[in-house]
Amino acid sequence: MTAAETGSPRERKTETRKRLITEAVLDSGSATAQDLATRFGVSIVTIHRDLDELERRGVVRKFHGGVTAQPSGIFESQMSYRLATMTSEKRAIAETALQHVHPGMSILLDDSTTTLKMVDGLPDRAPLHVATTFVAGLRQLSELTHDHNLTVIGIGGRYDVAHDSFVGVQTNEQVRGLHVDAVFMSTSAVSATDMFHQEEQIVALKREMLNSASKKYLLVDHTKLGRLALLKIASLTELDLIITDAGADPEVLAAWAAAGIDYAVAS
């Protein structure tokens, strides 16, 4: 049970406030410490203490004078924000991606909330071998293995709370030791020619995942298109297919078509 359920009245009040702060930041994307202090009727010192704890949990990211859940060219949005945004678009993209999964395949899923939407549809395509670094994905897959012919391969390493995933040298080495029929991944920024990410450790891992697969599928909702981030992962010409949603900018799609980059738009 949580502190909000078992602690003293003061602890329960503090946990309730942190939950409401989280909801407020996820809803708006960002907030200033002063606005939050005014909204919840507490001091700036108290708000900063709450925000420090929420940042430690990987829920939000602090900046001078406030807090954000939104991505930037240097930082990716936190897991809670990613799980709460573009859910219908991600579901449509995942359903289209599942059309490329067939019985007997081995597949690799990254730690994206878009590929997570594929998991519930995998039993219909069993038997499968499914590998992932994503702890949320492993939880869902482990439940499905009881009644379906799914062989789950958990790729370990150093746990990163912000991504709810394993990363680092050990993780990269384990991925390097695999060869799968297909990898399904997402990323935070995609231009007309390349895919990017803000974090060096994630870029290194995604490159290893691409190298380990015969077929390479990129799953990205339209909010990630026409954007740049700090580090390039790969050229889009290295991919077999990009799957996006109906909100995609027609100019981006036209640029892909002109460059001979295959894509599909999930309806």
Backbone hydrogen bonds, N-H to C=O, Kabsch-Sander energy under -0.5 kcal/mol:
donor,donor_aa,acceptor,acceptor_aa,energy
5,E,2,T,-1.3
6,T,2,T,-1.9
7,G,3,A,-2.3
12,R,8,S,-2.7
13,K,9,P,-2.2
14,T,10,R,-2.2
15,E,11,E,-2.5
16,T,12,R,-2.2
17,R,13,K,-2.2
18,K,14,T,-2.3
19,R,15,E,-2.2
20,L,16,T,-2.2
21,I,17,R,-2.6
22,T,18,K,-2.5
23,E,19,R,-2.3
24,A,20,L,-2.2
25,V,21,I,-2.6
26,L,22,T,-2.7
27,D,23,E,-1.9
28,S,24,A,-1.9
29,G,25,V,-2.9
31,A,67,V,-2.5
33,A,65,G,-2.2
36,L,32,T,-2.1
37,A,33,A,-2.5
38,T,34,Q,-2.4
39,R,35,D,-2.6
40,F,36,L,-2.2
41,G,37,A,-0.8
42,V,37,A,-1.8
47,I,43,S,-2.3
48,H,44,I,-2.7
49,R,45,V,-1.9
50,D,46,T,-2.4
51,L,47,I,-2.9
52,D,48,H,-2.4
53,E,49,R,-1.6
54,L,50,D,-2.4
55,E,51,L,-2.4
56,R,52,D,-2.0
57,R,53,E,-1.7
58,G,55,E,-1.3
59,V,54,L,-2.5
60,V,54,L,-0.8
61,R,68,T,-2.5
63,F,66,G,-2.3
66,G,63,F,-2.4
67,V,31,A,-2.8
68,T,61,R,-2.7
69,A,29,G,-3.4
70,Q,29,G,-1.0
72,S,75,F,-3.3
79,M,162,A,-1.0
82,R,78,Q,-2.3
83,L,79,M,-2.6
84,A,80,S,-1.1
85,T,81,Y,-0.8
85,T,82,R,-0.6
90,K,86,M,-2.4
91,R,87,T,-2.1
92,A,88,S,-2.1
93,I,89,E,-2.4
94,A,90,K,-2.5
95,E,91,R,-2.3
96,T,92,A,-1.8
97,A,93,I,-2.4
98,L,94,A,-2.2
99,Q,95,E,-0.5
99,Q,96,T,-1.1
100,H,97,A,-2.2
101,V,98,L,-1.7
102,H,100,H,-0.5
104,G,127,P,-4.0
105,M,102,H,-1.8
107,I,129,H,-2.9
108,L,182,A,-2.1
109,L,131,A,-2.7
110,D,184,F,-1.6
116,L,112,S,-1.3
117,K,113,T,-0.6
117,K,114,T,-1.0
118,M,115,T,-1.7
119,V,115,T,-0.5
119,V,116,L,-1.1
121,G,118,M,-1.4
122,L,118,M,-0.5
122,L,119,V,-1.6
124,D,121,G,-0.5
125,R,122,L,-2.3
126,A,123,P,-1.3
128,L,149,N,-1.5
129,H,105,M,-2.1
130,V,128,L,-0.5
130,V,151,T,-3.0
131,A,107,I,-2.7
132,T,153,I,-2.0
133,T,109,L,-0.8
135,V,133,T,-0.5
135,V,164,D,-2.3
136,A,164,D,-0.7
138,L,134,F,-2.4
139,R,135,V,-2.3
140,Q,136,A,-1.8
141,L,137,G,-2.8
142,S,138,L,-2.6
143,E,139,R,-1.3
144,L,140,Q,-1.5
145,T,141,L,-1.5
146,H,143,E,-0.7
147,D,144,L,-1.0
148,H,144,L,-1.1
150,L,148,H,-2.1
151,T,128,L,-3.0
152,V,150,L,-0.7
153,I,130,V,-3.0
154,G,152,V,-0.6
155,I,132,T,-2.6
155,I,153,I,-0.6
156,G,154,G,-0.6
158,R,167,V,-2.2
160,D,165,S,-3.3
161,V,159,Y,-0.6
163,H,160,D,-0.6
164,D,160,D,-1.2
165,S,160,D,-1.6
166,F,133,T,-1.5
167,V,158,R,-2.7
172,N,168,G,-2.5
173,E,169,V,-2.2
174,Q,170,Q,-1.9
175,V,171,T,-2.3
176,R,172,N,-2.3
177,G,173,E,-1.1
178,L,175,V,-1.9
180,V,212,S,-2.3
181,D,106,S,-1.4
182,A,106,S,-1.5
183,V,215,K,-2.2
184,F,108,L,-2.7
185,M,217,Y,-2.2
188,S,196,F,-0.5
189,A,196,F,-1.2
190,V,224,K,-2.5
191,S,194,D,-2.7
195,M,234,A,-2.5
196,F,189,A,-3.1
197,H,231,L,-2.5
203,V,199,E,-2.3
204,A,200,E,-2.4
205,L,201,Q,-1.6
206,K,202,I,-2.7
207,R,203,V,-2.3
208,E,204,A,-1.7
209,M,205,L,-2.3
210,L,206,K,-2.4
211,N,207,R,-2.1
212,S,208,E,-1.2
213,A,210,L,-1.2
214,S,180,V,-1.9
215,K,181,D,-1.6
217,Y,183,V,-2.5
218,L,241,L,-2.3
219,L,185,M,-3.4
219,L,217,Y,-0.5
220,V,218,L,-0.6
220,V,243,I,-2.4
224,K,221,D,-1.9
225,L,222,H,-1.3
226,G,190,V,-1.8
227,R,190,V,-1.5
227,R,224,K,-0.7
230,L,73,G,-1.8
231,L,197,H,-2.2
233,I,195,M,-3.1
234,A,195,M,-1.1
236,L,193,T,-2.7
238,E,235,S,-1.7
239,L,236,L,-1.5
240,D,216,K,-2.3
241,L,216,K,-1.5
242,I,262,D,-1.5
243,I,218,L,-3.2
244,T,242,I,-0.5
244,T,264,A,-2.4
246,A,266,A,-0.8
248,A,245,D,-1.8
252,V,249,D,-0.7
253,L,249,D,-2.0
254,A,250,P,-2.5
255,A,251,E,-2.0
256,W,252,V,-2.2
257,A,253,L,-2.5
258,A,254,A,-2.4
259,A,255,A,-1.5
260,G,257,A,-1.2
261,I,256,W,-2.9
262,D,260,G,-0.6
264,A,242,I,-2.6
266,A,244,T,-3.3
266,A,264,A,-0.6
